[in-house]
Amino acid sequence: MTKEEKSIAIKDLTAKLADSNIVYIADTSGLNAEVTSNLRRACFKAGIKLEVVKNTLLEKAMEASTKDYGDLASVLKGNSSIFIADVANAPAKIIKDFRKKSEKPQFKGAYINGEIYIGDDLLDSLASLKSKEEVIGEIIGLLQSPAQRVISALLNQFENAE
């Protein structure tokens, strides 16, 4: 890779990082072609962009970014792939699902809405996070329940009065 190609790759990665508040880093090495294809397909269906990256280029893109990636660059050893998503728990769920069959992908770390998560032991916690849509749905459900009871009671009163 020439110096110019590296510069273009860093700018491209920097732009991708700037556009996303959710970035997971995992090691996908050692996966055979079929499993890798299935992983890419699952990511595509979930709206996740999966890309294998060079550690040094990703580190330079993180440094060039306006976001603070803290110690996340410390996990950039060995093979690295980035999962860029709109839903915070989606990449964790996919990684966890694929690990039911093998050890990989190995979760290294994540940047989620300004917070840094490092270490494979956090994968279960990240997978159990509720998405914004799930939380909003629960709140709406909780708000609707008492209102439905009041409306039902009022309807019963009107029906009994007739």
C-alpha positions as CSV (number, residue, x, y, z in Angstrom):
1,M,0.0,0.0,0.0
2,T,1.5,3.3,-1.0
3,K,1.6,6.4,1.2
4,E,-1.2,8.0,-0.9
5,E,-3.4,4.9,-0.6
6,K,-2.9,4.8,3.2
7,S,-3.8,8.5,3.4
8,I,-7.0,7.9,1.4
9,A,-7.8,4.8,3.6
10,I,-7.3,6.9,6.8
11,K,-9.6,9.7,5.5
12,D,-12.2,7.1,4.6
13,L,-12.1,5.5,8.0
14,T,-12.1,8.9,9.7
15,A,-15.3,9.8,7.8
16,K,-16.9,6.5,8.8
17,L,-16.0,7.0,12.4
18,A,-17.4,10.6,12.3
19,D,-20.7,9.4,11.0
20,S,-21.3,6.8,13.7
21,N,-21.7,6.8,17.5
22,I,-21.5,3.0,17.7
23,V,-18.3,1.2,16.7
24,Y,-17.4,-2.3,17.8
25,I,-13.9,-3.9,17.3
26,A,-13.6,-7.6,17.1
27,D,-11.1,-10.3,15.9
28,T,-12.7,-12.3,13.0
29,S,-9.6,-14.1,12.0
30,G,-9.8,-17.9,11.8
31,L,-13.3,-18.0,10.5
32,N,-13.7,-20.1,7.4
33,A,-15.3,-18.7,4.2
34,E,-18.8,-20.0,5.0
35,V,-18.9,-18.6,8.5
36,T,-17.5,-15.3,7.4
37,S,-20.1,-15.1,4.6
38,N,-22.8,-15.9,7.2
39,L,-21.5,-13.2,9.5
40,R,-21.4,-10.6,6.8
41,R,-25.0,-11.6,5.8
42,A,-26.2,-11.3,9.4
43,C,-24.6,-7.9,9.7
44,F,-26.1,-6.7,6.5
45,K,-29.6,-7.8,7.6
46,A,-29.1,-6.0,10.9
47,G,-28.0,-2.8,9.3
48,I,-24.4,-3.2,10.5
49,K,-21.4,-2.3,8.3
50,L,-18.6,-4.9,8.8
51,E,-15.1,-4.1,7.6
52,V,-11.7,-5.7,8.1
53,V,-9.2,-2.9,8.8
54,K,-5.5,-2.5,9.4
55,N,-4.8,-1.6,13.0
56,T,-2.4,1.2,12.2
57,L,-4.8,2.9,9.8
58,L,-7.7,2.6,12.3
59,E,-5.5,4.0,15.0
60,K,-4.6,7.0,12.9
61,A,-8.2,7.5,11.9
62,M,-9.2,7.5,15.6
63,E,-6.5,10.0,16.3
64,A,-7.7,12.2,13.4
65,S,-11.3,12.0,14.6
66,T,-13.0,14.7,16.7
67,K,-14.3,12.0,19.0
68,D,-12.4,10.8,22.0
69,Y,-11.7,7.1,21.6
70,G,-9.7,7.0,24.9
71,D,-7.9,3.6,25.4
72,L,-9.7,1.9,22.6
73,A,-6.6,2.0,20.4
74,S,-5.0,-0.3,22.9
75,V,-7.1,-3.3,21.7
76,L,-5.7,-2.9,18.1
77,K,-3.5,-6.0,18.1
78,G,-3.8,-9.0,15.8
79,N,-6.6,-9.0,13.3
80,S,-9.3,-6.4,13.6
81,S,-12.7,-5.8,12.1
82,I,-15.0,-2.9,12.8
83,F,-18.8,-3.2,13.2
84,I,-20.5,0.1,12.6
85,A,-24.1,0.3,13.6
86,D,-27.0,2.5,14.5
87,V,-28.4,0.3,17.3
88,A,-26.0,0.0,20.3
89,N,-26.6,-3.7,21.1
90,A,-26.9,-5.1,17.5
91,P,-23.2,-5.9,17.0
92,A,-22.9,-7.5,20.4
93,K,-26.0,-9.7,19.8
94,I,-24.5,-10.9,16.4
95,I,-21.1,-11.6,17.9
96,K,-22.7,-13.4,20.8
97,D,-24.9,-15.5,18.4
98,F,-21.9,-16.5,16.3
99,R,-19.9,-17.5,19.3
100,K,-22.4,-20.1,20.2
101,K,-20.8,-22.1,17.4
102,S,-17.1,-21.1,17.8
103,E,-14.8,-18.9,19.8
104,K,-14.8,-16.1,17.1
105,P,-15.5,-13.3,16.6
106,Q,-13.6,-12.3,19.7
107,F,-14.9,-9.0,21.1
108,K,-12.1,-6.5,21.7
109,G,-13.8,-3.2,22.5
110,A,-16.5,-0.7,21.6
111,Y,-17.2,3.0,21.4
112,I,-20.9,3.6,22.1
113,N,-22.2,7.1,22.3
114,G,-19.0,8.5,23.8
115,E,-18.4,5.6,26.2
116,I,-15.5,3.1,25.8
117,Y,-15.9,-0.6,26.6
118,I,-12.9,-2.8,26.5
119,G,-12.7,-6.5,27.2
120,D,-14.5,-9.7,26.1
121,D,-16.1,-10.0,29.5
122,L,-18.4,-7.0,28.7
123,L,-20.0,-8.7,25.6
124,D,-23.0,-10.1,27.5
125,S,-23.7,-6.8,29.2
126,L,-23.6,-5.0,25.8
127,A,-25.8,-7.6,24.2
128,S,-28.4,-7.1,26.9
129,L,-28.5,-3.3,26.5
130,K,-31.9,-2.1,25.3
131,S,-32.0,-0.1,22.1
132,K,-33.6,3.3,22.1
133,E,-36.6,1.9,20.2
134,E,-37.1,-0.8,22.8
135,V,-37.0,1.7,25.7
136,I,-39.4,4.0,24.0
137,G,-41.8,1.1,23.3
138,E,-41.7,0.0,26.9
139,I,-42.5,3.6,28.1
140,I,-45.3,3.9,25.6
141,G,-46.7,0.6,26.8
142,L,-46.5,1.7,30.4
143,L,-48.2,5.0,29.6
144,Q,-51.0,3.4,27.6
145,S,-51.9,0.7,30.1
146,P,-53.5,3.1,32.7
147,A,-55.2,5.2,30.0
148,Q,-56.7,2.0,28.5
149,R,-58.0,1.0,31.9
150,V,-59.6,4.4,32.4
151,I,-61.2,4.4,29.0
152,S,-62.5,0.8,29.5
153,A,-64.0,1.8,32.9
154,L,-65.7,4.9,31.4
155,L,-67.1,2.8,28.5
156,N,-68.5,0.3,31.0
157,Q,-70.1,3.1,33.0
158,F,-71.8,4.5,29.9
159,E,-73.0,1.1,28.7
160,N,-74.4,0.4,32.2
161,A,-76.1,3.8,32.3
162,E,-78.0,3.2,29.1
